[in-house]
Amino acid sequence: MLGERVKAVRKDANLTQTQFAERLGVKQNTIAQIEIGRREPSEQLIISICREYGVAYEWLVDGIEPMHPPQSDSDIELLTRAMEGQNENKKQLLRILADMPDELLDKMMAYLESKLK
């Protein structure tokens, strides 16, 4: 059942229904109704779930394995998917990075790498 697979995606992401719904731009009740089978998601919502959570469309709609497609995306595909997604913070960060002078970007990377050690 599609609702069970939507729930599996949410559980795989370790999110509540509210958190899951917020990332997709819908209400918690919409996700609850889908998960219990009382409502079918729109095609746009299905596409959003696949894009946001890296789920194979065929798995979500028809249950055809695997849940997550193999990662062979190019950098352009990854950036395109991020910019088409619902997360405005991610989009804004990518815009900032694209406009950032190389010298400042190098300093930022050095700072981040020092914090990861």
N, C-alpha and C positions, 0 to 999 in steps of 0.2 A: 504494500500500500504506500502511496506517495507520501501521506502524512507521517508514516513511520520513518520513511527515509529523511524527511525534513527534520524530524526529531533527532535522528541519528547524526545529521550534520550539526545540529545545535549542540548535542551532547559531545560530539567530537571536538567542537570548538570550546567546550567547557563554559557555555554561556547560559544564562537564564533566558526564559522566553522574552522578557523585557529587553535584555541586552541584545539578543539576536534580532528582535524586531526593530530596535533603534538603528542598528547598523544597516538595516534594509529599508528604512524609511516607512515602516508600517507600524500598526498598533499591536500591542502584546496580544490582545484578543484575537486578532487575525491569525497569528501564529498558533495560538491555542486551538482555534477552530480547525485549522489545517491539520495539526498534529492528531486530533481525534477523529478526523475524517468527515467533519460536518461541512467543510468548505474546501474547494479546490483552489490552489494558487493560480494567479494569472500567469500568462506566458512571460510577462515582464518580470514578475517576482521570481519565477523559476530561473530565468536568465540571471537575475541579480544574485540569487543564492549561489548559483554555479560560479559566477565571477568573483563574488566577495569571499567565498569559502573554498575556492579551488576544487569544486566538485564537478565530475563529469556529467554532462547533460543527460546522456543515455542512462547513467546509473540513477540519477534523481528521478527521471520520468518513467523509465521502464525497468529499473533494477538490474541493468546489465553491468556486470563488474568490469573494471574496478571502480571504486568510489572516487578515488583521486586519479586523474590521468597522469601519465608520466610527464615529468617536467622537461620540456624541450623548447620552452619559449625563448625567443630572442629578447634582448634588452628592449628593443622597440615594442615588442608585443607586451612585455611586462609593464612598461611605462604607459602604453595605450590603455591597457586594462585598468591600471590604477587611476588614470585620468577619466575613464568612463565610469568608475565606481561611485558609490554613494558617499564615501568618506571625504568630506571637505578638507579636513586637516591634512590628509595625505596629499591631496591635490595642491593645497597651498604650499606645503613643504617642497614638493617637486618644482613648483614655480619659483620659489625662493632659491633653491639650489641651481636651477637653470640660469637665473640672473646673477648669481653670486660671482664676483671676481675670483679667478683661480687662486690668487694669493690668500684671500680670506678663506676659501674652501680648504686649502692646504692646512691652514692654521686650525680650522674647525676639525678636520680629520685627525690631526695630531692630538688635539685635546681629547676627542672621543676615544682614540686608541689608548691614550694614557689612562683613561677611566676604566677601560675594559681589562686592563692588566691586573 
